Amino acid sequence: MISRILPVMLDCRAPEKARLFYGEPENFGLARLRGCLNRESAAATGNMVNTGSWLMPRTVLHLGAHKTATTYIQRKFAQNRGVLKRNDLHFFKLEQLRKSFTPLVYGAGKENRAFIAQMAELAAAGDVIVSEENILGMAGELVKKGTFYPDAASRVKLVVKTLNVSAPDIYLSLREYSAFVVSMYCEYLRHQKFIKFETYMDAFRESGFNWVKVIRDVRSAAPNARIYLWDFAKFRTCENQILSHMIGFDAAELNSQDESVRESFSQIAISAYEALGTVLEGKEHRKMLQILSVNFPRGEQYPAFKPLSQKEMASYQQKYAEDLEFIAREFEGVSFVV
């Protein structure tokens, strides 16, 4: 323990960058010491990964995926930024990223270069979390480009290069294919012009989308990264273990002020929305989706939107289980948190 703590107290790397994260220089040494103690304890109990060096800053890239409680995790971290900072960890709020950073990966030319430079400086000086599922892609890409996350490799590579991190810790939740495509369709409806589910599903069938390719793309983009995965189905029962692994200390310290998770739609809400499409267009039509989802929430009274047959769902569930086994067996540097 002493052999790790003493160098931290003597660490004088980039004090001007450290000030951005820790405040005044005297707080830098204390924060680094506290972070080492926390991570030493967490590693001893198996709650986090041992990165091999307590002195090297740790950059966590949480890439989603979409519809795997990503928004819930982001809100929880945002509500606990003070707790994270006391544990030597900086979290970038999603609204900051969407406005100033994410446009970079889409080549929109609307990114904030000063903000991005500060992100890189913070990543050089201390531990940071970047949680943004849109780095991988968006729900509309299935229709526009023929598959989900077609540009994941180039986008992750650009993020790693821009932040100047050679070995980030990448976290990604995977979801069973039939549930994933239905949820992504609901997400698509929130932002895009209405199309029938069968049209969306036909595109998914033709795409051959699978998580094996996504992991392969992420690995090729960041060959030195440690990649940590979990099955979304396990999140509710293993939330503390997953988040503790990600942040490096016991996630039970985080307050839970917002337990809400954005659910998929009910069958009646989707049916009514489709019918309204015959008389409404564009934004006026999309506004009705929110109204319908509030008045006909998914639950016991209004069954969930389940457009797939039991046979097709079972086929996708089997394919998903096989792919998880393949990923766990064949990819080096990739492991499942739970």
N, C-alpha and C positions, 0 to 999 in steps of 0.2 A: 504493500500500500504506500509506504513512505517513498519508495523509488518512483512511484507515479505522481505522487502529490508534489514532491519537492521541485521537479522540473516545471510544474505548472506555475508555482509561485515565482519562478525565475523567468517564465516565458515572457518575452518582450516583443513578439511579432507584431508588426504593423499597428502601433498604438493609435494612430490616427483613424484606422479602420475599426479598431476595437471600440473606440469611443462612440462610433455610430450605433453600436449594439448595446454596450454595457454602460455608457455614460462616462463618468470620469475614470482616469486610469486606475485609481485604487479599487474601483468596483470590478475592474476587469480581472484582477488576480483573484478576488473573492468569488466572483462568478465562475471562473474556470475551476477553482478548488471545489466549490459546491457541486458543479456539474460532474467532476470526477468522482466525488464521493457518492453522488446519487447513482451514477452509472455503474460504479463498482458494486454497490449494493444490489442494483437491479440485475446485473449480470450474474451475481452469485445465486439469485433466486430464480434465474431462468426467464425473467420478464423482458429481456431485451437481447439484442445481438451484441456480442463482443466484437467491436470493429477492429481490434488488434492494436489500436493506438489511441490513448486518451488525449494526446496533444493535437491530433489532426482534426480540424473541423469536420462535422458530419452534415452533409446535405441530403435531406430526405425529399424525394420526389413522390408524392402521392398522386397517381395518375387515374384514379377512379377504380373500376371503369364506371361508365354511366349506369344509373339505376341500381347502385349497390350501396346505398346509404351514404354516398359521398357528400351530399349537401348537409346531411345530419352531422357528419364528422367535421366538416368545415365550420359549421355553426358552433359546435362544441369547442373547437380550438379557438375560434374567434372570441367566444365568451370567456375564455380562460387564458387570454394572452398574458395577463399578469402572472399567473401560475407558471406558464411555460417559460416566461422570461426569468423568473426566479430560479428556474432549473436550467438556465443556460441555453434556452432554445427560443429562437425567433420565428413567429408565424406570420406569413403575409396574408392579409385578408383577401377573400376572393374578389371583392369589388375592386380592390387595388390592382390585382392581377388582370382581371378582365378589361379594365380600362387602359392599363399602362404596359402590361407585359404580353398577354395572350395575342394581341394583334401582330406581334413579331412572328409567331409561328405560322400565321396565315398570310404573311406578306402583304398586309393591308397598308403598311406605311403609317399607321396611326399610333405606333408604340411610343412610349415616353423613354427616351434614351437615358435621361438623367436618373429616372427611377430604376431602370434596368442596371445601370452602372452601380447604383447603391445596393441593389440586390447582390451583385457579384462581390462587392466589397464586404457585405455582411456575411456572405458565404465563405469568404476568405478568412474572416475574423472569428467566426463562431458557428454554432450549430443552427441550421435553419430548416423550416418545412415549407415546401412549395406544394400546395394541394390544388390541382386544376385538371379536371377530367377532359377539358376541351383541348388540352395539348395533344391527346390521341386523335381527336376528331369530334364530329357532331352527328346527331341522329339523322340529319338530312343527307349525309354522304352516301347512305345506302341507295337512295333514289338518284342522286346527282352523279355519283361516281361508281356505283355498282357494288359497293361493299362497305362495311363498317371499317373505319380506321385505315384507309388505304395508304395514308401518308404518315403513319405512326413512326416509322423508322427515321425519316428525314426530319420530322418535327422534334422527336426526342433528341436526336443528334444535335440539332440546332440549340435546344435548351441547354444541354450539357456543355456545348462549346461556349455559349453566351455567358453562362454562369461560371465557366472556367473550373468545372469540377470533373476530375478524371474518374472518380469511383463513387458515384452517388449510391445511396440506399433507395431503391425503387420499390414502392408498395403498390400492389394492384389486386383488387378483388375481382373474382370471376363469377359469372352467373350462368346457370343452366340455360341452354340455348332457347328453348321454347318460351320460358318466362322472360328472358332477355329481349327477344324480338318483339313480344307483345308490349313490354314496358317502353321500349324504344319507339314503337309506333305511337304510343300515347304521348311520349315526349315530342315526337315529330309534329303531332297535331297541335301542340301548344304554340308552335312557332312557324309552321308552314301551311301552305294551302292544302285544304282537305283532299285526301285521296282515300279510297277504300282500303281496308286492311288487306284484302286479297291481292291488291296490286303491290302493296308493300311487302307482303309475304312472298309473292312470286320473285321479287327482286332478291329477297334473302335466300330463297332456295337456290336461285341461280348463282349467287355469290360464292357459295361454299364456305362462308365465313366460319372460322374456328379459332379458338384461343391459342392453339399451338402456333399458328402463324403470327399472332399478335406478340406472343412471348419471343418468338424468333426475331421479329422485327425490333423489339425493344432491346434484346440482347445484342443484335448487330449494331444498333445505334450507340449503345453504351457497353462495350465489351468488358470493361473493368467493374461494372456495377454489381452490387449484390441485389438480387431481385427476390422480393418476398411476396407471397401470394396467400390468399385464403378464399375459400368457397363462401360466397355471399350467404348461402343457406345457414352457415354457422355463426353469422355475425351477432345475432340477437343473444345467443347463449355464450359467446366467447368475446364479446365486445371489449371487456377490460384487458384480456390477454392480448388482443390484437393492437389496441391503442397503446398499451404499455410498451409493447415491442417497438412501436413506431416512434414514440416520444422518448423512450429511454428511462422512464421512471413510472411508478405506479399510477395508472390512469384513474384510480379511485380518488386521487387528489383533485381531479377536475370536477367542477360544479356542473350539474345537468339542469339548466334552466329551460331548455327547449327540447322536449322529447318528440316533437312532431316529425313525421316522415311523409314526404309527398307520395301519396298512394296513386296507383293506376286508377282508371275510371271504371264505373259500373257499366254493365251492358246497356241499361236504359239510357244513360247519359250519352254513350256513343251512338246509339240508334237515333236519339233525338237530334244530336249534332249533325248526323248525316242527313236527316230529313230537312233540317234548317238550311242546309247547303243549297237547296233548290230555290230559296228565296233570298239568301244573304250571301255576301261575298267578302273576301279579304278580312280586314281587321274587324269589321262588324260581326262577321261569322265567328272568328276566333274568340271574341269577347264572350260569346254565348257559351263557349266551352267551359269557362271558369264558372259561370252562373249555373250551368247544368251540373257540374261536378260538386258544387256546394249544395244544391237542392236535391241531388240524387247521389249521395256519397256511397262509395263501395262499402258493403257491409251485409249484415244478415237480411235486411229489408230489400236491398238492391244488390243482387249478386254481381260479382266481378265480371269484367269483360274477358271472356275466355273463348276466343274464336277458333282455336285449334281442336282437332279431334283428339280423343284419348290415344288413338293409335300413333298419330304423328308426334304428340307430346312424349309418349313413351320412347319413340325412336330417338328423339333429340336428347332425352334424359340419358339413354344408354350411350349415345355418342359423347355426351359431356363427361360421363364417368370414365369412359375410355381415354378421352383426351387429358383429363386430370392425371390419370395414371401414367400416361406417356410423358407429360411434362415433368412429373416428379422423378421419373426414371431416366429420362434422356438429356435433360438440360443441366449443365454444370453451372454452379453459382446461382441456382434458382431453388428456393425452398419454400415450403408451406409453413406459415406461422402456426396454424392449427390444422 
